[in-house]
């Protein structure tokens, strides 16, 4: 009764922690600030994110996950330890059971890196489940039935597109194109078309405040400050939603191609269900304005944004903890490791 169970949505841009019996207890950017001389952690999460691009030479603010997988195992361990301490307290008598989300297209080597990091910080058992399955569970889709359920989970590093039936993934595509790649294209567009250099944080602000997946009649505008691409002097320009739509056209087309690929491979009986119900969009990138309209128009399948799309995977980890513990459901694709 004293043992706690944790669900962790270990995302490229944001990480969310679910504690059994308490719900979501922590939402933090997946960023760690480190003193490179002593390898000590200076800050984690929001505080570390604010340091990106503003640190002296001895401090590096870095994101330990890239494109959905661990790029720096030592930093990821520090990040997970911080999450465990915040969620469970530093004095722990019992090791927790943990469910961690992973991309459906993760390699064996990348999978081992997640297990190593989770084991290093003190986990009793570690169950890895694919993000699209957890997102569908958290979005409330009836994935335990024999009907077809389509989920498009778009985070910071990956877009996971899957058709799910009977608690298993039937067809999927895992694309390393999502929120981060969209930011990169905004940065490139601002340099090429507006003659101004901006950083990741500014690109993220543009996307959130005025971003749109398609051009609109009454675009929102905002002033953007950066550095002149020619003179390197400070510069400000005005951009609008239609500029953003032009900038991110290519990465969105890549995601659309992924959706079409999954639909083409889906068995006809399940395709009929998907046409009736439509696809459900989750993840932080699903909040991009008019993205549902773009997907519906280009694929011919209705698209709906899930309630609280950012938290779908985290909610799914919490539900999976309960269902696995009671033996009520068995998910195909899951991998459990006990230490």
N, C-alpha and C positions, 0 to 999 in steps of 0.2 A: 504493500500500500504506500510505502515511502518512495518507491521508485517512480521516476518521472520519465515521460516519453517526449522526445523532441521531433518535430518536423522542420526541416530546413530547406527553403527555396534558395539554393546557392546560385544566385544570378550573376551575370557579367556586370550589370550596372547596379542592381540593388539586391540585397539579401534580406529575406524575411524569415523570422523564427516563430514557430507555432509550438506552444506547450500544452500537452494534454490536460484538459480540465480548466485551462485559462484562456485558450484561444491565441490569437496573434499578439505577441508580447514585444516584438522588436522589428523595426523596419529601418535598415541603414544602407547607405551607398556602399558598394563593395570596393572600398578604397582604404589603403593603409599608408600612413606616413612614417617613414623610417629614417633614422640617423645612420647613414651608410658607414660612418667611421666606427661606430660601436654596435651596429645592428640592433639598436633598441627601438621599440615601437613608440613613436611620438604621439600619434593620434590614429583613431579608427573611425570609419563611417562618415557622418556629416562633417565633423570637424576636419577630417583628413581631406575630404572632397573640396572643401573651401581653400585648401592649400595648393591645389593643382595649378601649376604654372606660376606660383608665387613664392617658391621656397629658395633658400640659399643653397649653395653647392653641396653642403653636407647632408641636406635633408631631401629625400625623394618621396613624393606622394605618388603611389602607384596602384594600379588595379591588378590584383593577382590572377584574375580570370580574364581570358581573352577568347572571344567567340564561343563562350559557354563552357570552356574547359580550363583546367588549372595551368597557368603559365609559370607560376612561381610557387612551389610547394611549401617552402619555409614561411613565406608571407601568408599563404592560405591557412596554414596551421595556426599562426598568430591570430588571424581573423576568426577562425572557428573557436579558438580558446576564448576570445573576447565575447563571442556570442554565447558560449556555454556559461561563462561567468556571469554575464548579464541576465541570462534566462534562469539559471539554477543556483547562482551564488558561488563564490569561490571555494567555500567549504562544502565538499560533496562527499557523502558517505557511500552513495550508490552510483554506479555508472548508469547512464540513461540508455534506453533503446532509441535508436535514431533512424528516421526515414529521410533520405536526401534525394532531391530531384537531380536528374542527369539528362543531358540531351539524348534523344532516341538514337542519334547517329554517333554516339561516343565510341571511341576505339578501346580495346582492352587495356592499352597502356594508359590512356587518359582515365579510364575507370579505376585502375590501380592507384593513380595519384589521388583520387577522391578518397578511396578507402584508407590509404596511408595517412592522409591529413586527419580524417575523422577518428581513426584509431589512435593517433598520437595525442589527441586531446582528451581521451578517456571515454570511449563508447563501449557499452556492453554488447550490443549487436547493431549492425549497420545494414539497413535495407535500402538498396538503390532502385528507384522507379523512374521511368521515363517522364519527362516534363509534359508531353501532350496528354498522357493518360491521367496524370495528376491534375492538369488544368481542366480536363473534361469532368473529372470527379468534382473538383472545386466549383465548377460552373453549374453544377446540378444536372448534367446530362445523364440520361438513363443508360449508362454504358454497360450495365449488367444484363441488359436485354439483348435479344438477337437482332434488334434494329440497328441501322447504320447511324453513327454519330460522327460528325466532322468537326474537328477543333483546329484552329489556326492560332498557335501560341507564339507571340512575337515579343521577345525580350530585348535585351541590349546587344547580346552577341549572336543569338540564333533565332531562326524562325522554324518552329516545329509544326508541321502540317500532318495530321493523321486522321484516318478513319478507324473508329473503335467500335467493337461489338463483342458482347459476352466477356467483358473485362479484359479484352486483349486488343492489341493493335493489329489491324488487318493490313493496312497499307500506310506508308508514311514517307515523308521527305524531311530531311534535316538540313536546313540551309544556314550557312554562316553569314547570313545577311539579315540585319535587323536594325535596331535603334542606333548602334554605333556606326554602322555603315552609312545610314541616313545622315548622321552628323558629319561624317567625312565628306559626303557629297555637297552638303551645305557649305562647308569650309572651302572646298574647291570652287564652287560656284561664286562665292563671295570674292575670292581672289581673282578668278577669271573674268567675271562679268562686272563686278563692282570695284575692283582694284583695291580691296581692303583685306588685310590679314586678320583672321580671328582665331580663337582657340576653341577647344572642345566645349567648355562651359558656355561660351557665347552661342555656339551652334545649337546646343541643347536648349538654351533660352529661346532662341528664334523658333525652333521646332515646336516647343510647348506653347509659346504665346501667340504665334500667328501662323503656325504650320498648317498646311492643307495638302491632302493627297491629290486633289484635282484643282484646276483653276476655277475661280468663283467670280460672280458678278461684282460683289462688294467686298474686295479683299481688305483684311486687317493690315495695318501698317505699324512699324516700330523703327525707332532710331537705333542704329548699331554702331558701336564705337570699336575701333581697332587701330591697326597700323597701316599706313599707305604702302601698297605693294611696291611702288616705285621709289619714293623718297624716304620710306621708313619713318615718317613723321606721324604723329597721332592724327586720326581721321575719323569722321562719322558720316554715315550714309543712311538713307531711308530705304527699307525694303518692305515688301508686302507679301501676302499669302501666295500670290501667283508666282512670285520669284521663287518661293520655297517649293511650290508644286513643280516648277521647271527643274529646279536643282535636284530633286529626289526622284525624278521620273525613272531613272535606270534601276536603282535598287528595288523600287516597288514593282517594276516589271519582272524582276527576278523572282520575287515572292509570288506574283501572279502565275508565272510559269511553273513554280513548284506546286501551287494549288491545282493547276490544270493537270500536271503529271500524276498527282495522287488520284484525281477524279477519273483519269483515263484508265488507271490500274484497278479501280474499285469494282468489285463484282456487281453486275446489273441490279440484283435484288437490293443491295445496300445503297446503290446509286439512287434508286427510287425513293428511299427513305430520306436521303440527303436533299433531294429536290424539294420534298415536302417540308422538311424541317429547316433547311438552310444550314450554313456553316456558322459556328460560334467563334468569335475572336476574343482572345485573352492576352494578357501580358501588357506591359507598359506602353508598347508601340501601338497597341490596339486603340489607344486614346487619341491617336492622330486624327484630326478632323477629316471627315469625308472618306476615310479609308474603307469603311463598309460599303459606301456607294461605288467606289472604284472596283472592289472585289466583285460586287453583285453585277455590275455592268460588264466586266471583262470575262466573267465565268458563266453568267446566266444562272447562278445559284444565289438565293437570298443570303445576305450576311448580317449577323447581329453581334453587337458588342456585349459581352457578358457583364453582369453586375459586378462592380469592383474588379475590373480585369487584372489589375496589378496583383491582387491577392488570390487569384484562382489557384495557382500552383501551391501556395502555402496552405490554403484551406484544404486542398486535396491531400497534402501530406498528413494533416490532422485527421482527416476522414480515413485515410489508409492505415494510420496507426491503430485506430479503433477496430477497423474491419479485419486487419491481419491478426491483432491480439485475440480477438474473439473467434477467429477461424471462420468467420462468416463468409469471407470472400477470398479467393485466390486469384492474384493478378498474373497473367502471363507477361513475360518480359522482366519480372522482378528478379533481383539477385540479393540474397541475404548472406551475410558473413558474420560469424560469431568469433569472438576472441576469448 
